[in-house]
């Protein structure tokens, strides 16, 4: 009996101790309990029937778009009431609390086992390199000689290391050890007093309320502890994954790297992402407006200006590759960046073979400068942005494979220095890319500014109202957490509750401290450190998979390849149908012609033009001299007759004639003749070049080349400049030729007379035509063709008749009329009722005397045919002074020598320089796509162009799909 009495007293003591231990966390070991309470097992007390919480101890495979919410514990309702039966329920409560420790320990061990299992799955994902010995160099299989792989394997975490991922249970025990104080507080007498003192009904009610508060506080503490455990586990698990991926990246780099120490290199197959990028490049040329033909996926990066688009892309590409500016618009045209994995971190443009080493600062600076130059080149005059795309490939170890397009930042206001339509142009470019139903929209929002100031979210909501292909990224979260008064506002943004737009996933990133000189590695460390200490992550406002650009990169890559696999085959079928339609149209319209696109047509025209230029060098010297001599005489004949021969022929003796001729020839040679000769030679070269370029080639002639040939001819002639020293050499040669007066034989004498007769007859014919136009039709034309003279022609005719009478009276009349002669003629005409002006008399006299003089000179030329005998023996015969024949011989000889000299300059120098100019013009046109489009136009050209592009796209798509299936 006394033993039962002592047990009852001990049970009451336990009840009293538990009543005063409300809200205390911790677990008390069984050895610390009261001796009697420890020896008795309370099995049926209703207040201790707690339902054990179901912990989630298994880790799912990580997906960057899969939320990992914490599963809240649901405790079964507890019935409270006073149990009159005497049992030791405080001891039972202490035993249940002790089980919490083992519950947490079991969860941690299970999580460690799952992490180990996940790590084994990572190891299984690494391919068996023995199956790829045909493609991997032999030295790779000997890598264990250079790297201690056993040491690396031992360094990897085992099950014991993963077990250390569990929280520090000693600290939990310390926090729960406070319960021990309540069990040991107070003297034995006081405890016994409380145990034996049953109290009144109010004391019983107080005891029941206190028990309920204890349970509630224990439940809250348990939930809080579980949240901390899960957060700690996720962060540690994330760090383990990052370390494993870094080691995996180094190993893959060793496998892919080319060794320069004598091993043979083997050409690897083109990567999948490179094949896909080539398809997009061809598409951008074929369908620059991104119409319905282009529905292939790409990641389109949009955001407000200075929202951090470029910084996010650089973090994904792991290099500072874009131009930067403080508040200035730097992205002026779309930049397509193809990310792929490779042994070296390099970048190169689509149309260039130069590789930029992204690990060197000088190459990074050169790359940024080149991108800026290409952007400014794309922007036309009077514009701020351009829709033309710059294509850039970035390769490096550990990069996620995808294609991103960085668009100009969306602006709200057009500032000074911008084109008035800049805002609308940026909107149209962004819409053109985002309206592609398979494009993934990466919406960038600046977290450091008010969300209401953003205008890009409205644009994204219009293009993707359901958010099925939009990924939202909040940048500058560090500034946002520091400046925003309510952190829950950031949570609302991330969860998509603040904006009307919907998204496939929400992410928060940090893109550095705002210093442009920060390295990517420093930014990454700062980002990881920030999120490890951020209240947003500790208070579960953000999930672990929603932070850091690394998780964002994984998410975007997964979404990109998912979209590619779902849509690429459908797009390939669409292009097959388009190709069939184009081929059918070509067969119906151009059945006998080859399908030559614009570049092929240009090459064909280029060959024809070069052949025609080369044919200039095949022109015979005789042909050159004949056309040069004839053209030069046509240019200088008027000056020779009017300014040299006629003034000298008015003199009365041979001495004065020769003196006048020598003076005028010297002046002409020093000032005008060499320049005229060069002009004639250049015009002759142009005429011959044009003749070869434009003359039809019979059935082989294709009029589609006419505009191109004309443009090449004009541009080549415009660029050509004659040798500056040609005039000086010609001046000396022409002066020496005109100084010679000695005619060596009768043949040259007769040739000079013939040349003189032709020149004078041509002038006489011109004079006759001038007189006929002046006096009107003669009587024959008036009677036969019913033509009449005008009043002015009638006056001219009467004046002519009066002046001819004067010449008949004095055939040796000088070239000028005296004043009294003019008065006499005017009075004679007035006597016949014809009013005439003195100036009209002088004009009529000039033509009448000119005709009289030329006829006299021709008669004298005929007499001089027999004068060579007198000239050779220096006889002086006043009737046969043939000084004018000698003058024309000198002119003729000068023309022949000048033509010969110009022909030598043409064939030896100028034709080759013109050929060089033509080649340069063709090279410039070949690089100018706009020029080719302008000069080679028409339905035939466009149809062939579309057909070739569609065939190329279809072939590349088929190859990509085949490689995609092989990768699966």
C-alpha positions, 0 to 999 in steps of 0.5 A, a space after each residue: 500500500 505504501 508503494 501505491 501511495 508513493 506512486 500516486 504522489 509522484 504522478 501528481 508531482 509530474 502533473 504539477 511540473 507539466 502545468 508550469 512548463 507551457 511553451 518550453 521547447 525541447 526534449 528531456 531524456 528518459 533518465 532525467 525524469 522522476 524515478 517513479 514516473 520513468 518506471 510507470 508507463 501511462 498508456 491510456 491518458 486522452 490528453 496525450 494522444 497526439 497524431 504524429 506529423 508526416 514528414 516529407 523526407 524524400 527529395 524530388 528531382 530538381 526542376 527550375 519551374 517546379 515549386 517546392 512548397 512546404 507541407 504544413 503539419 496537421 495535428 489531430 484535434 485533442 480532447 481536453 478534460 479531467 480524468 478522475 482515474 489516477 494515472 501518470 500522464 505527465 510521464 507519458 507526455 515527456 515520453 512523447 516529447 522525447 520522440 520528437 527528437 527521433 522524429 527529426 533525426 529520422 527525417 534528416 537521415 532520410 533526407 541525407 539518404 535521398 541526397 546520396 541517391 540523387 548524387 548517384 543519379 548524377 553520376 549515372 548521368 555522366 556518359 560512359 566514355 568507352 562508347 565514344 572512343 572513336 570521337 574522343 582523343 586517346 589521351 583522354 583515356 590516359 587522364 588518370 595518369 595526370 589526374 588522381 581520379 581516386 582522390 577525387 572520388 574519395 573527395 566526393 561526399 558519401 552517406 556519412 557526409 550527407 548525413 551531416 546535412 541534418 540540422 544541429 540536434 545538439 542545439 535543438 536539445 539545448 533549446 528543449 533542455 529547458 524542460 528539464 528545469 521545470 522537472 527539477 525546479 523547487 524543493 521535494 516538499 513543495 512538489 509533494 504539496 502541489 501534487 497532493 493539493 487537488 484544489 477547487 474547481 477553479 484550479 481544475 479549469 486553470 490546469 486545463 487551459 494551461 495544457 491547451 496553450 502548451 500544445 498550441 505553442 509546441 505546434 507553432 514551434 514545431 512548424 517553425 523548426 520544420 521550416 528552418 530545417 527545410 530551408 537549411 536542407 535546400 540551401 545546403 543541397 543547392 550548394 552541393 549541387 553547385 559544387 558537383 556541377 562545377 566539378 562536372 564542368 571541369 571534367 567535361 572541359 578536360 574531355 572536350 579540350 584540345 590538347 596542344 601537346 602532339 595529340 591528333 585532332 578529330 573534327 567533332 560533329 556540329 552541336 545541336 544548338 549550332 544547327 538550330 542557330 543556323 536555321 534561325 540565321 537563314 530564317 532571318 534573311 528569308 523572313 526579316 519581318 518575322 511573319 507567319 513563316 517563322 514560328 521557331 522558338 527563341 528566347 526574346 528578352 524584353 524590358 524597360 530601359 535600364 531594367 537590367 536586361 543586358 546584365 541578366 544576359 551577361 550572367 547567363 553567358 558568363 561574360 561582359 559581352 555587351 556595350 554599357 552606358 550610364 542611362 544611355 540607350 546602348 542596345 540599338 538593334 536586336 542581338 541574337 546570342 546563341 549559347 552552347 557548350 564548348 571547351 573554351 569560353 569564346 565568342 564569334 560573329 556569324 559573318 566573321 571567323 575571328 574568335 574573341 577570348 572571353 577570359 581576356 579583358 582586351 578581347 572583351 573590350 574589342 567584342 563590345 566595341 565591335 557590337 557597338 560599331 555593328 549597331 551604329 552601322 545598322 541604324 540608318 540616318 535619321 533613326 535611333 534603333 534598327 530592326 536588323 539583327 546582329 548574330 553572335 555565338 558564345 561558347 563555353 564550359 557549363 553554358 546552357 544551350 539556347 538562343 536568346 534575342 536581346 531587344 532594345 529597351 522599351 521607353 516611355 518618353 522620347 528624349 532629345 537626340 532620339 528620332 521622333 518615332 523611336 518609341 513606336 519603332 521599339 514597340 513594333 520590333 518587340 511585337 514582331 518578335 513576341 507575336 511568334 506563338 512559340 517564342 519564350 518571353 523573358 520579361 525583365 522588371 527592375 525591382 528597385 523602382 516602383 512597379 507601377 512605372 513599368 510599361 513592358 508588363 502591359 506589352 507582354 500581357 497583350 502578346 501572351 495574356 495567359 502567360 503560357 510562354 512568359 518567364 518573369 524576372 525581378 532584377 536588383 532584388 538587393 536594392 529592392 529589399 533595402 529600399 522597399 518598406 514592405 517586403 511582402 510587396 516583393 513577394 506579391 511581385 514574384 507571385 504575380 499578384 501585383 501585375 495583371 500579367 501571368 507567367 510560367 515562372 517567377 524569378 528574383 536575381 541580383 546583377 551586381 552592385 552597379 559597378 561596370 568593372 565587376 567580374 561575373 564571378 564576383 557578381 555570382 558570389 555576391 548574389 549567392 551571399 545575398 540570398 543566403 542572408 536574405 530575409 525573403 528566403 529565410 521567411 519563405 517569401 521566396 523559394 530556393 528554386 526561384 532565386 539566382 541567375 543560375 536557376 533562371 538559366 536552367 529554367 529558361 533552357 528547359 522551357 526553350 528545349 521543351 518548346 523546340 521539341 513540341 514545334 520544330 516538326 510542325 514547322 518543318 512540314 510547313 516549309 515542305 509545303 511552301 517549297 512545293 508551291 514555289 517549285 510548281 510556280 517556277 516550272 510554270 513561269 520559267 521552264 527553260 531557266 535555271 533557278 539562280 538566286 540573286 547572288 548567283 545572278 550577280 556572280 554571272 553578271 560579274 563574269 560577263 562584265 570582267 570579260 567585257 573589260 578584258 576585251 578592251 585590251 584586245 582592241 587593235 592599235 589602228 582602231 584606237 588611233 583612228 577613233 582618237 584622231 577623228 575625235 580629236 579633230 572634231 573637237 579642235 577643227 572649229 578652233 583651227 579654222 576660225 581662230 588660226 587659219 582664217 585670221 592668218 589667211 587674211 594677211 597679204 603675204 606669206 611671211 605675215 601668214 607664217 608668223 601669225 600661224 606660229 604665234 597662234 599655234 604656240 598659244 594653243 599648244 600651251 593652254 588648250 590643246 593638251 587638255 582637249 587631247 586628254 578629254 578626247 582620250 577619256 571620252 573615247 575610252 568611255 565610249 568603247 567601254 560602254 559599247 562593249 558593256 551595252 551591245 547585245 550578245 544575241 540569244 545569250 543576252 539577258 536583260 536582267 543584267 542591264 541595270 547592274 551593268 549600267 550602274 557598274 559602268 557609271 561608278 567605274 567611270 566616276 572613280 577613274 581619273 586620268 594620269 596627271 602627268 599625261 598633259 605635260 608629256 603631250 604638250 612637249 610632243 605636240 609642240 615639237 610636231 607643230 614646229 616641223 614644216 618640212 614635208 618629205 614626199 609627194 604622198 604627204 603633200 597630197 594627203 595634206 591637200 586632201 585633208 585641207 579640202 575635206 576640212 574646207 568643204 565641211 566648213 563650206 557646207 556648214 556655211 551654206 546651211 547657215 545661209 539657207 536658214 538665214 534667207 529661207 527656202 529658195 524658189 525651187 522649194 517654194 514652188 515644189 513644197 509650198 514654203 514661204 519666207 518670213 519677213 526677216 528671211 526676206 530682209 536677209 535675202 535682200 541684204 545677201 544679194 546686195 553684198 554679193 554684188 559688192 563682192 563681185 566688184 571686188 573679189 579680194 575684198 577684206 574680211 571686214 566692211 567699212 562704215 561707208 560700205 555699210 551705209 551704202 548697202 543700207 541706203 540701197 536697200 531702203 531705196 527698194 523699200 527694205 528697212 535694215 539694221 546695220 547689225 543685220 548687215 554685219 551678220 549677213 556679211 560674215 556668212 557671205 564672205 565666209 562662203 566666198 573665202 572658202 570657195 576661193 581657198 578650195 580653188 587655191 587648194 586645187 591649184 596647189 596639187 602641182 606645187 610640191 615641186 616648187 615647195 621642195 626647191 624653195 621656188 617663190 611663185 606668188 600664184 603657188 604660195 601654198 603656206 595653207 597646205 603646210 599649215 594643214 600638214 602640220 595640223 594633220 601630223 600633230 593629230 597623228 602623233 597625239 593619237 599615237 601617244 594617247 593610244 599608248 597611254 590607253 593600252 598601257 595604263 588607263 585600260 588596266 586602271 579602268 579594269 581595276 576600278 571595275 573589279 573594285 566596284 563589283 567587290 563593293 556591290 557584292 558586299 552591299 546587299 541593298 545594292 544588289 536588291 536594287 539592281 537585280 530585281 523582278 519576279 524571277 529573281 525574288 521567286 528564285 531567292 525564296 525557293 533557295 532559302 526555303 530549300 536551305 531552311 528545310 534541309 537544315 530543319 531536317 538535319 536538326 530534327 534527325 540530330 534531335 531524335 538521336 540525342 533522345 
